[in-house]
Amino acid sequence: MADITKGRFGLHRGGGKHEPVPAAAYVQIYVKSSVLSRAPDLAISAHLMTEAEIDEFVDDALAELAEIRIDAKKALAAADSN
């Protein structure tokens, strides 16, 4: 399985011709489970097997993060106004 890490995120690649049992190739997206983690270690996606599945997962994650950004800013502003 190949591991690729960039900042807080990473991916693990599995399957394909290098696996002991022939299996379909896939990637799985990971994040660091804590600030103490040296590498991403918490899977946040299913096994993604096509470019379309990767695009859909990342697009959905970006949309959810955008909503979290807005909510976090509102919560911070509300806390500051009290």
C-alpha positions as CSV (number, residue, x, y, z in Angstrom):
1,M,0.0,0.0,0.0
2,A,1.4,3.4,-1.0
3,D,1.0,6.3,1.4
4,I,1.1,9.9,0.4
5,T,1.0,12.7,3.0
6,K,0.5,16.5,2.5
7,G,0.0,18.6,5.6
8,R,-3.0,17.4,7.6
9,F,-4.2,15.1,4.9
10,G,-3.0,12.0,3.1
11,L,-4.1,9.0,1.1
12,H,-3.4,5.4,1.1
13,R,-3.3,3.5,-2.2
14,G,-4.1,-0.2,-2.2
15,G,-5.1,-3.0,-4.5
16,G,-3.8,-3.5,-8.0
17,K,-1.1,-5.8,-9.3
18,H,1.2,-5.4,-6.3
19,E,-1.2,-6.8,-3.7
20,P,-0.8,-10.5,-2.8
21,V,-4.3,-11.3,-4.0
22,P,-5.3,-9.5,-7.2
23,A,-7.7,-6.8,-6.2
24,A,-9.1,-3.6,-7.7
25,A,-7.0,-0.5,-7.1
26,Y,-8.4,2.1,-4.8
27,V,-7.4,5.1,-2.7
28,Q,-8.7,6.1,0.7
29,I,-8.4,9.6,2.1
30,Y,-7.1,10.1,5.6
31,V,-6.6,13.0,8.1
32,K,-4.5,13.3,11.2
33,S,-6.5,12.2,14.2
34,S,-4.7,14.7,16.5
35,V,-2.1,17.4,16.4
36,L,0.3,14.8,17.9
37,S,-0.1,12.5,14.9
38,R,3.0,12.5,12.6
39,A,1.0,11.2,9.6
40,P,-2.7,11.0,8.6
41,D,-4.1,8.0,10.5
42,L,-7.9,8.4,10.5
43,A,-9.8,7.2,7.3
44,I,-12.5,9.7,6.3
45,S,-13.5,8.1,3.0
46,A,-14.5,4.7,1.7
47,H,-12.3,3.0,-0.8
48,L,-12.5,5.3,-3.8
49,M,-12.1,3.4,-7.1
50,T,-12.7,5.9,-9.8
51,E,-11.8,9.5,-10.6
52,A,-15.5,10.4,-10.3
53,E,-15.7,9.0,-6.8
54,I,-12.6,10.9,-5.8
55,D,-14.0,14.2,-7.3
56,E,-17.4,13.6,-5.6
57,F,-15.9,12.9,-2.2
58,V,-13.5,15.9,-2.3
59,D,-16.2,18.3,-3.6
60,D,-18.6,17.2,-0.8
61,A,-15.9,17.6,1.8
62,L,-15.0,21.1,0.5
63,A,-18.7,22.1,0.7
64,E,-19.0,20.8,4.2
65,L,-15.8,22.5,5.3
66,A,-17.1,25.8,3.8
67,E,-20.2,25.5,6.0
68,I,-18.1,24.7,9.0
69,R,-16.0,27.8,8.3
70,I,-19.1,30.0,8.3
71,D,-20.5,28.4,11.5
72,A,-17.2,28.6,13.3
73,K,-16.9,32.4,12.5
74,K,-20.5,33.0,13.7
75,A,-19.8,31.1,16.9
76,L,-16.6,33.1,17.5
77,A,-18.4,36.4,16.8
78,A,-21.3,35.4,19.2
79,A,-18.8,34.5,21.9
80,D,-17.0,37.8,21.4
81,S,-20.3,39.8,21.7
82,N,-21.2,38.3,25.1
